[in-house]
Amino acid sequence: MIYEAVGATEPVQQGDIFRNIPRVDFSLSSLAVIDKDDELKAMTWRDVLTSNPDAPISAVLAVKPVTAIVITQNCDAARGQTLSLCQVEDYLEATNQSSPPRSAKAWQSLLMRMSRQNPRFFYLPTDSPSVWLLDQRLTSAWSCLSRDWT
């Protein structure tokens, strides 16, 4: 077994996988900003900075739950205030592959080719189907999520 469940009281370590981590999606070219009269106003980030660059703003942002893997090193996770996470996605979808390779050799070829073309993806192999998540081939993209847990 590659992946093992970790107890809730165990310290967070690099490689731990979490479900239902909030991912915020937004575009700097189209923000729904709540103005001082509690009205929604469509603005770009440049507009926000031009209007009052030092003032905090309130905005409506889309949030969705995702699965993520901890990429923070263990020593930093133990003493730091923040964790860095990468979203975990289906490998074929994330790499825009229409169908899975038919053999282990074909999978190896695909993984080698994709690692050279797009090194930000890290392949997570399958594990026993009894594991809660990793009964399919997955990937994590190194730069997706960063969260402050304070």
Summary of the structure (lengths in Angstrom):
residues: 150
radius of gyration: 19.5
end to end distance: 32.8
largest distance: 61.6
contacts: 345
relative contact order: 0.21
helix: 21%
strand: 35%
